[in-house]
């Protein structure tokens, strides 16, 4: 069934504000993350979580957010590439190296990360595929919405995780360098995502807003499935 039109129940800004209060879209409030941030997640489960995330943070998913360029105008695309270029030339921003340092700090072997990279879980593959799908093939409003649902929330989550790993799990400071670097970019990422929302989501027609909100939920669900892991 294809929806041809839709009647808006609020402005795009009002609908997005309501979505921001939806539990599924509040990534750090998932019970697994709550336990990890409080130091209550058993170390074996924490290590498994870090391994599950690797194909998305590094590995095959490392550049998945580049796809947004195909759905935004030239000026925004140029700014995105400038930001990514600068970040990629900062050693602390190297996701593969940084995540491996983090993993080693928790006693995770390179072999475990190699296996996760070479054979990503279905949940990791789904998240990467869904993100790229909405960035490349759906609307600019959806591209902005998935960035809003996922990208803006990760830097604060990494900062909180770094604090928890140091405080509760005894992880050395040098192993947390990547998380700290990304946490330091929180305001810049939030401002960038907000600019995408203002330009492409808040100006969209009701049907595009509906589909974009659905895309945000889809990517949040993919993140939840990856957090929880497979059977």
C-alpha positions as a Markdown table, in Angstrom:
| # | Residue | x | y | z |
|---|---|---|---|---|
| 1 | Unk | 0.0 | 0.0 | 0.0 |
| 2 | Unk | 1.3 | 3.4 | -1.0 |
| 3 | Unk | 0.3 | 6.5 | 0.9 |
| 4 | Unk | -0.4 | 9.4 | -1.5 |
| 5 | Unk | -1.1 | 12.1 | 0.9 |
| 6 | Unk | -1.3 | 12.7 | 4.7 |
| 7 | Unk | -2.9 | 15.3 | 7.0 |
| 8 | Unk | -0.3 | 16.8 | 9.4 |
| 9 | Unk | -1.2 | 16.7 | 13.1 |
| 10 | Unk | 1.3 | 19.4 | 13.9 |
| 11 | Unk | 4.1 | 21.4 | 12.4 |
| 12 | Unk | 7.3 | 19.5 | 11.5 |
| 13 | Unk | 9.0 | 21.2 | 14.5 |
| 14 | Unk | 6.2 | 20.1 | 16.9 |
| 15 | Unk | 6.3 | 16.5 | 15.5 |
| 16 | Unk | 10.0 | 16.3 | 15.9 |
| 17 | Unk | 9.8 | 17.6 | 19.4 |
| 18 | Unk | 7.3 | 14.9 | 20.3 |
| 19 | Unk | 9.5 | 12.3 | 18.7 |
| 20 | Unk | 12.5 | 13.4 | 20.8 |
| 21 | Unk | 10.5 | 12.2 | 23.9 |
| 22 | Unk | 9.8 | 8.8 | 22.4 |
| 23 | Unk | 11.7 | 6.2 | 24.5 |
| 24 | Unk | 12.9 | 4.2 | 21.4 |
| 25 | Unk | 14.5 | 7.4 | 20.1 |
| 26 | Unk | 16.4 | 8.1 | 23.3 |
| 27 | Unk | 19.4 | 5.9 | 22.6 |
| 28 | Unk | 21.2 | 6.3 | 25.9 |
| 29 | Unk | 18.2 | 5.3 | 27.9 |
| 30 | Unk | 18.1 | 1.7 | 26.6 |
| 31 | Unk | 18.6 | -0.6 | 29.6 |
| 32 | Unk | 21.8 | -2.0 | 28.3 |
| 33 | Unk | 23.3 | 1.5 | 27.9 |
| 34 | Unk | 21.9 | 2.5 | 31.3 |
| 35 | Unk | 23.7 | -0.5 | 32.9 |
| 36 | Unk | 26.9 | 0.2 | 31.0 |
| 37 | Unk | 27.0 | 3.8 | 32.0 |
| 38 | Unk | 26.2 | 3.0 | 35.6 |
| 39 | Unk | 28.9 | 0.3 | 35.8 |
| 40 | Unk | 26.3 | -2.4 | 36.2 |
| 41 | Unk | 26.8 | -4.3 | 32.9 |
| 42 | Unk | 28.9 | -7.4 | 33.5 |
| 43 | Unk | 32.3 | -7.1 | 31.8 |
| 44 | Unk | 31.7 | -10.0 | 29.5 |
| 45 | Unk | 28.5 | -8.4 | 28.2 |
| 46 | Unk | 30.3 | -5.0 | 27.9 |
| 47 | Unk | 33.0 | -6.6 | 25.8 |
| 48 | Unk | 30.5 | -8.3 | 23.6 |
| 49 | Unk | 28.7 | -4.9 | 23.1 |
| 50 | Unk | 32.0 | -3.2 | 22.1 |
| 51 | Unk | 32.7 | -6.0 | 19.6 |
| 52 | Unk | 29.1 | -5.8 | 18.1 |
| 53 | Unk | 29.5 | -2.1 | 17.5 |
| 54 | Unk | 32.8 | -2.3 | 15.7 |
| 55 | Unk | 31.6 | -3.0 | 12.2 |
| 56 | Unk | 29.4 | 0.1 | 12.4 |
| 57 | Unk | 31.8 | 2.5 | 14.2 |
| 58 | Unk | 34.8 | 1.3 | 12.2 |
| 59 | Unk | 35.1 | -1.5 | 9.7 |
| 60 | Unk | 32.6 | -1.5 | 6.8 |
| 61 | Unk | 30.3 | 1.1 | 8.4 |
| 62 | Unk | 33.1 | 3.7 | 9.0 |
| 63 | Unk | 32.0 | 6.0 | 6.2 |
| 64 | Unk | 28.3 | 5.3 | 6.0 |
| 65 | Unk | 27.4 | 8.9 | 6.8 |
| 66 | Unk | 29.2 | 10.2 | 3.7 |
| 67 | Unk | 26.1 | 9.2 | 1.8 |
| 68 | Unk | 24.1 | 12.2 | 3.0 |
| 69 | Unk | 26.0 | 14.3 | 0.5 |
| 70 | Unk | 23.9 | 12.9 | -2.3 |
| 71 | Unk | 20.8 | 14.3 | -0.8 |
| 72 | Unk | 21.9 | 17.8 | 0.2 |
| 73 | Unk | 22.7 | 20.9 | -1.8 |
| 74 | Unk | 26.2 | 21.8 | -3.0 |
| 75 | Unk | 27.0 | 24.2 | -0.2 |
| 76 | Unk | 26.0 | 21.8 | 2.5 |
| 77 | Unk | 27.8 | 19.0 | 0.8 |
| 78 | Unk | 31.0 | 21.0 | 0.6 |
| 79 | Unk | 30.8 | 21.9 | 4.3 |
| 80 | Unk | 30.2 | 18.2 | 5.2 |
| 81 | Unk | 33.3 | 17.2 | 3.2 |
| 82 | Unk | 35.4 | 19.9 | 4.8 |
| 83 | Unk | 34.4 | 18.7 | 8.3 |
| 84 | Unk | 35.0 | 15.1 | 7.5 |
| 85 | Unk | 38.3 | 15.9 | 5.8 |
| 86 | Unk | 39.5 | 17.8 | 8.9 |
| 87 | Unk | 38.3 | 15.0 | 11.2 |
| 88 | Unk | 39.9 | 12.3 | 9.1 |
| 89 | Unk | 43.3 | 14.0 | 9.3 |
| 90 | Unk | 43.1 | 14.2 | 13.1 |
| 91 | Unk | 44.7 | 10.9 | 14.4 |
| 92 | Unk | 42.3 | 10.8 | 17.4 |
| 93 | Unk | 39.4 | 10.6 | 14.9 |
| 94 | Unk | 40.6 | 7.3 | 13.3 |
| 95 | Unk | 37.6 | 5.1 | 14.2 |
| 96 | Unk | 39.3 | 1.8 | 13.4 |
| 97 | Unk | 42.5 | 2.6 | 15.4 |
| 98 | Unk | 40.5 | 4.3 | 18.2 |
| 99 | Unk | 38.0 | 1.5 | 18.7 |
| 100 | Unk | 40.8 | -1.0 | 18.7 |
| 101 | Unk | 42.6 | 0.9 | 21.5 |
| 102 | Unk | 39.3 | 0.9 | 23.4 |
| 103 | Unk | 38.8 | -2.8 | 22.9 |
| 104 | Unk | 42.3 | -3.6 | 24.0 |
| 105 | Unk | 41.7 | -1.6 | 27.2 |
| 106 | Unk | 38.9 | -3.9 | 27.9 |
| 107 | Unk | 40.9 | -7.0 | 27.2 |
| 108 | Unk | 39.3 | -7.7 | 23.7 |
| 109 | Unk | 41.6 | -9.2 | 21.2 |
| 110 | Unk | 42.3 | -7.9 | 17.7 |
| 111 | Unk | 41.2 | -11.3 | 16.4 |
| 112 | Unk | 37.7 | -10.8 | 17.9 |
| 113 | Unk | 37.4 | -7.4 | 16.2 |
| 114 | Unk | 38.8 | -8.8 | 12.9 |
| 115 | Unk | 36.1 | -11.5 | 13.0 |
| 116 | Unk | 33.4 | -8.9 | 13.6 |
| 117 | Unk | 34.7 | -6.7 | 10.8 |
| 118 | Unk | 35.0 | -9.6 | 8.3 |
| 119 | Unk | 31.7 | -11.2 | 9.2 |
| 120 | Unk | 29.4 | -8.4 | 10.5 |
| 121 | Unk | 26.3 | -9.5 | 12.4 |
| 122 | Unk | 22.9 | -9.2 | 10.7 |
| 123 | Unk | 22.1 | -6.3 | 13.0 |
| 124 | Unk | 25.3 | -4.4 | 12.0 |
| 125 | Unk | 24.6 | -5.1 | 8.3 |
| 126 | Unk | 21.0 | -3.9 | 8.7 |
| 127 | Unk | 22.0 | -0.7 | 10.4 |
| 128 | Unk | 24.5 | 0.2 | 7.7 |
| 129 | Unk | 22.1 | -0.7 | 4.9 |
| 130 | Unk | 19.2 | 1.2 | 6.3 |
| 131 | Unk | 21.3 | 4.3 | 6.9 |
| 132 | Unk | 22.6 | 4.2 | 3.4 |
| 133 | Unk | 19.2 | 3.6 | 2.0 |
| 134 | Unk | 17.7 | 6.6 | 3.6 |
| 135 | Unk | 20.7 | 8.8 | 2.8 |
| 136 | Unk | 21.0 | 7.8 | -0.9 |
| 137 | Unk | 17.5 | 6.8 | -2.1 |
| 138 | Unk | 14.9 | 8.5 | 0.0 |
| 139 | Unk | 14.2 | 12.2 | 0.6 |
| 140 | Unk | 16.5 | 15.0 | 2.0 |
| 141 | Unk | 14.1 | 15.1 | 4.9 |
| 142 | Unk | 14.7 | 11.5 | 5.7 |
| 143 | Unk | 18.5 | 12.0 | 5.4 |
| 144 | Unk | 18.2 | 14.8 | 8.0 |
| 145 | Unk | 15.9 | 12.7 | 10.2 |
| 146 | Unk | 18.2 | 9.7 | 10.4 |
| 147 | Unk | 21.1 | 12.0 | 11.2 |
| 148 | Unk | 19.0 | 13.6 | 13.9 |
| 149 | Unk | 18.0 | 10.2 | 15.3 |
| 150 | Unk | 21.5 | 8.7 | 15.4 |
| 151 | Unk | 24.4 | 11.0 | 14.7 |
| 152 | Unk | 23.5 | 13.8 | 17.1 |
| 153 | Unk | 23.2 | 11.3 | 20.0 |
| 154 | Unk | 26.4 | 9.4 | 19.6 |
| 155 | Unk | 29.0 | 12.1 | 20.8 |
| 156 | Unk | 27.3 | 12.6 | 24.2 |
| 157 | Unk | 26.9 | 8.8 | 24.5 |
| 158 | Unk | 30.6 | 8.3 | 23.8 |
| 159 | Unk | 31.5 | 10.9 | 26.4 |
| 160 | Unk | 29.3 | 9.2 | 29.0 |
| 161 | Unk | 30.7 | 5.8 | 28.1 |
| 162 | Unk | 34.3 | 7.1 | 28.5 |
| 163 | Unk | 33.5 | 8.4 | 31.9 |
| 164 | Unk | 31.9 | 5.1 | 32.9 |
| 165 | Unk | 34.7 | 3.0 | 31.5 |
| 166 | Unk | 37.2 | 5.0 | 33.5 |
| 167 | Unk | 35.2 | 5.2 | 36.7 |
| 168 | Unk | 33.6 | 1.7 | 36.9 |
| 169 | Unk | 35.7 | -0.6 | 34.7 |
| 170 | Unk | 39.2 | 0.7 | 35.2 |
| 171 | Unk | 40.0 | 1.5 | 31.6 |
| 172 | Unk | 43.1 | 3.5 | 31.1 |
| 173 | Unk | 42.9 | 7.1 | 29.8 |
| 174 | Unk | 44.8 | 6.3 | 26.6 |
| 175 | Unk | 42.3 | 3.7 | 25.6 |
| 176 | Unk | 39.5 | 6.3 | 25.8 |
| 177 | Unk | 41.0 | 8.8 | 23.4 |
| 178 | Unk | 38.7 | 8.1 | 20.5 |
| 179 | Unk | 35.6 | 8.4 | 22.7 |
| 180 | Unk | 36.9 | 11.6 | 24.3 |
| 181 | Unk | 37.6 | 13.1 | 20.8 |
| 182 | Unk | 34.1 | 12.3 | 19.6 |
| 183 | Unk | 32.5 | 13.6 | 22.7 |
| 184 | Unk | 34.4 | 16.9 | 22.2 |
| 185 | Unk | 32.6 | 17.3 | 18.8 |
| 186 | Unk | 29.2 | 17.0 | 20.4 |
| 187 | Unk | 28.2 | 20.7 | 19.9 |
| 188 | Unk | 29.6 | 20.9 | 16.4 |
| 189 | Unk | 27.7 | 17.7 | 15.4 |
| 190 | Unk | 24.5 | 18.9 | 17.0 |
| 191 | Unk | 24.7 | 22.2 | 15.2 |
| 192 | Unk | 25.4 | 20.5 | 11.9 |
| 193 | Unk | 22.5 | 18.1 | 12.3 |
| 194 | Unk | 20.2 | 20.9 | 13.4 |
| 195 | Unk | 21.1 | 22.9 | 10.2 |
| 196 | Unk | 20.1 | 19.8 | 8.1 |
| 197 | Unk | 16.8 | 19.6 | 10.1 |
| 198 | Unk | 16.0 | 23.3 | 9.5 |
| 199 | Unk | 16.8 | 23.2 | 5.8 |
| 200 | Unk | 15.4 | 19.9 | 4.8 |
| 201 | Unk | 13.0 | 18.5 | 7.5 |
| 202 | Unk | 11.2 | 21.6 | 8.7 |
| 203 | Unk | 10.5 | 22.8 | 5.2 |
| 204 | Unk | 9.2 | 19.4 | 3.9 |
| 205 | Unk | 5.6 | 18.6 | 3.0 |
| 206 | Unk | 3.5 | 16.5 | 5.3 |
| 207 | Unk | 4.1 | 13.2 | 3.4 |
| 208 | Unk | 7.8 | 13.7 | 3.4 |
| 209 | Unk | 7.8 | 14.6 | 7.1 |
| 210 | Unk | 5.8 | 11.4 | 7.8 |
| 211 | Unk | 8.2 | 9.3 | 5.8 |
| 212 | Unk | 11.2 | 11.0 | 7.4 |
| 213 | Unk | 9.9 | 10.4 | 10.9 |
| 214 | Unk | 9.4 | 6.7 | 10.0 |
| 215 | Unk | 13.0 | 6.6 | 8.8 |
| 216 | Unk | 14.2 | 8.0 | 12.1 |
| 217 | Unk | 12.3 | 5.3 | 13.9 |
| 218 | Unk | 13.7 | 2.6 | 11.6 |
| 219 | Unk | 17.3 | 3.7 | 12.2 |
| 220 | Unk | 16.7 | 3.9 | 16.0 |
| 221 | Unk | 15.3 | 0.4 | 15.9 |
| 222 | Unk | 18.3 | -0.8 | 14.0 |
| 223 | Unk | 20.5 | 0.7 | 16.7 |
| 224 | Unk | 18.4 | -1.0 | 19.4 |
| 225 | Unk | 18.7 | -4.4 | 17.7 |
| 226 | Unk | 22.5 | -3.9 | 17.4 |
| 227 | Unk | 22.7 | -2.9 | 21.1 |
| 228 | Unk | 20.8 | -6.0 | 22.1 |
| 229 | Unk | 22.6 | -8.4 | 19.8 |
| 230 | Unk | 21.4 | -11.5 | 18.2 |
| 231 | Unk | 20.2 | -14.7 | 19.8 |
